Each structure stands twice: as structure tokens, then as C-alpha cells.
Amino acid sequence: MKYIDEFRDGDLARGLAEAIRRAANPARRYHFMEFCGGHTHAISRYGISDLLPANVRMIHGPGCPVCVLPIGRVDQAIRLALEQGVTLCAYGDCLRVPASNGLSLQKAKARGGDVRMVYSSMDAVALAQKHPEKQVVFFAIGFETTTPPTAVAIQQAAALGLPNFSVLCCHVLTPSAIASILESPEVRQWGTVPLDGFIGPAHVSTIIGSRPYEFFAEEYQKPVVIAGFEPLDVMQAIRMLIRQVNEGRAEVENEFTRAVDRAGNVKAQRLVAEVFELRKSFEWRGLGALPYSALRIRHDYGEYDAERRFSLAYRPVPDHKACECGAILRGVKRPRDCKLFATVCTPENPVGSCMVSSEGACAAHYTYGRHKDSQATHD
């Protein structure tokens, strides 16, 4: 297939659904985690779960970058805007993530903070060039996909000698999150979250390649299939995972060969290594503090580190007591298991981060699945 509409062809989807049905052994159950929020969105949007046999279940993982952002990090950004008077630049989804005291970056803007939505890290650099009288801070979040552009922005600021640009770095690493899931008591000790394999992320894998997943296949005996974001990509990946499970294999396979290879984008990896280094520990929403799971800015570029420039201390903050976002990110619960879902917590008034981004499990299910839940209840 060469064109995007071919990856959404209804006849091909029906054929793949039938192939999955034939491959799935009716005597056993299959549990696969789609790690990436983009896959969660695709599964909900295209109704892929409805095309799967009853014994094949998809489990949502912690692959939504906005969802795993802990409250304490958003609080840091809000303090910069309201107390330090900086111009805080962030991606659109970040603005609505709930923080402490009923605040969010959007609400901080309403209180007078200079908070601006940007489409890229370079927008923040351009703003710092245009307004030398302002301190401009880019709130950098995301997995390996969005890290290279942040590195470029820092190097560009250094090349321009911009004294009024810095980055609040909250970039996190995919392999660490996968390891956390596999080592969690729910998976490894109690088995309350059975996992037979993973659908590996698409965009992240274009950067890091397929090699980092080989450890999980070898050490934990869990197959990984890297897949694109289109519905037929996801369905083919599920079929490949079922085949591996049936054959007793645990390997890394690449369905997304049109964009991913084993080595990944070596140039981007080198760029990231030049600007960033590993943090010893970083808190994730739902997963807790994970060792060596995030990046910080190297000393050579320390003048562009907002945490150092503004002496920002990090204070962990517990999630809303009634919000199940953390459990949903670990695969322990589904969105409909949360008492706040679609009542108190909606995309217009999110209580937890999983309801903010379109890649969040709650937001995806709210948009595409909640009416089906209601129908099932009445039936």
C-alpha cells in the first residue's frame, strides 16, 4: 500500500478482522497493550476493538505525553508565569492539564500570566528574539519524538546568544515506562494486569529505532510489534502479536517498515545526546518516580535551563483522590471504571490529565466510546 486511504480501506479491514478471528485460539485469551496514545486514539476512533474477537483485549498504556506529566511539573510552569513574570510558551494540550489549587496554565493566563500556545520550540526562540525585554521559557514535554526539536531550539538560542530564552525540560523516555509497566506488581507479581505483548509506538520508534525493544522481548519474553497509526497498521500488528503468542515466540517485529528501521534516526540521537543527559529520577503521573527515565539539559547548555536560571524546586503533588487517571495509565483500570468519567470529568472540565489530550485514554473513550457504554447499560 502506498496511499493513506488504502490504510483505511473498509474491505481490507474486514478481511484483516476475519484473519485475526481465525488466528485467535478460542481456548485462550490475549491481552495486548498499545503503549502509544496515538494508537489509543486510533483504536477508539476507528472502532478497532469492535472488530476484534471477544478473547482479544487491548489495554491502554502510559504513552500519552500530556497524561504522564505530573502535577508538580505543571505547578512549576505556573509559578514561572505568575510569580517570575516570564513569557511561558507551551504546546496547546499542556494549557489545560489540571494542576494544584484548581489551576491550569490556561487559568493562569486568565489571572494575568503571559502564557502562550506555540506550535514548535522554534516559535519560542523567535519570540525571545522579537522581545529581548522578556524572559521566554519553553515548557518542553514529550517522549523521544519531540526531544530533538527542543535540542535544536537550545542550540539555536546558543548560536544567537539569546540571554532571555530557556527551557523547562520535562522530556521522558519510552523504554523506562515500558520497563516500569513490566516490573509493576500488577503485571509481574499479582498478574492482575495480564500482558501478552506490546504494540510499539510509531513516531517514537522513528527516532530510537526498534533495537531498544529487544531487551523486553528477551528479558520478559513479551513480543513487541511496532506499528503505524492507521487502522490497518494497528490491526496487522495485532495479527502479528497473536501469531507470535500462538507460536511461543517473543521477538521484536516491525510492521511500520515504511518509517522505522532497527537503528532509528542516528543524527537525531546524536543531537539529543549533545544537549541532554539522563536525570537520576523523574516523577511520572501514575507510575511514580522512575530512575533514569527522563532528560535534563547538560551543563554546557546550563544557561538555557529554566530550572537552574530561576532556581525552581520540584514539589510532588498527589492526584485528585477520586481520579483514576494513574490506574488507567498503568492499565489497571479503564476510563469507564472512574466514577468521575463523563460526569464531573469531561474534555471541557478535565479533572485528570487523561481527559485533556486527544491521545489520552479518557478523552478518546469520551469522544468515541461513551455512547456505546450507555447503550450496553440500557440493553
C-alpha positions, 0 to 999 in steps of 0.5 A: 500500500502506498496511499493513506486511504488504502490504510483505511480501506473498509474491505481490507479491514474486514478481511484483516478482522476475519484473519485475526478471528481465525488466528485467535485460539478460542481456548485462550485469551490475549491481552495486548497493550498499545503503549502509544496514545496515538494508537489509543486514539486510533483504536477508539476512533476507528472502532478497532476493538469492535472488530476484534474477537471477544478473547482479544483485549487491548489495554491502554498504556502510559504513552500519552505525553500530556497524561504522564506529566505530573502535577508538580511539573505543571505547578512549576510552569505556573509559578514561572508565569505568575510569580517570575513574570516570564513569557511561558510558551507551551504546546496547546494540550499542556494549557489545560492539564489540571494542576494544584489549587484548581489551576491550569496554565490556561487559568493562569493566563486568565489571572494575568500570566503571559502564557502562550500556545506555540506550535514548535520550540522554534516559535519560542526562540523567535519570540525571545528574539522579537522581545529581548525585554522578556524572559521566554521559557519553553515548557518542553514535554514529550517522549523521544519524538519531540526531544530533538526539536527542543535540542535544536531550539537550545542550540539555536538560542546558543548560536544567537546568544539569546540571554532571555530564552530557556527551557523547562525540560520535562522530556521522558523516555519510552523504554523506562515506562515500558520497563516500569509497566513490566516490573509493576506488581500488577503485571509481574507479581499479582498478574492482575494486569495480564500482558501478552505483548506490546504494540510499539509506538510509531513516531517514537520508534522513528527516532530510537529505532526498534533495537531498544525493544529487544531487551523486553522481548528477551528479558520478559519474553513479551513480543513487541510489534511496532506499528503505524497509526492507521487502522490497518497498521494497528490491526496487522500488528495485532495479527502479528502479536497473536501469531507470535503468542500462538507460536511461543515466540517473543521477538521484536517485529516491525510492521511500520517498515515504511518509517522505522528501521532497527537503528532509528534516526542516528543524527537525531540521537546524536543531537539529543545526546549533545544537549541532554543527559539522563536525570537520576529520577523523574516523577511520572503521573501514575507510575511514580518516580522512575530512575533514569527515565527522563532528560535534563539539559547538560551543563554546557547548555546550563544557561538555557535551563529554566530550572537552574536560571530561576532556581525552581524546586520540584514539589510532588503533588498527589492526584485528585483522590477520586481520579483514576487517571494513574490506574488507567495509565498503568492499565489497571483500570479503564476510563469507564471504571472512574466514577468521575468519567463523563460526569464531573470529568469531561474534555471541557472540565478535565479533572485528570490529565487523561481527559485533556489530550486527544491521545489520552485514554479518557478523552478518546473513550469520551469522544468515541466510546461513551455512547456505546457504554450507555447503550450496553447499560440500557440493553 
